[in-house]
């Protein structure tokens, strides 16, 4: 069973700010950051019991 990830409003805001921070350093780094976060979200939603609460 695949679970859906829901982000709190503050977490989503922090994710957006982090994207901007990385993108300001190196163009394209923000996208790489988001891709890494999405990969972890995919892993977490596929097997949530592998991770601590």
Secondary structure, 3 states (H helix, E strand, C coil): CCCCCCCCHHHHHHHHHHHHHHHHHCCCHHHHHHHHHHHHHHHHHHCHHHCCC
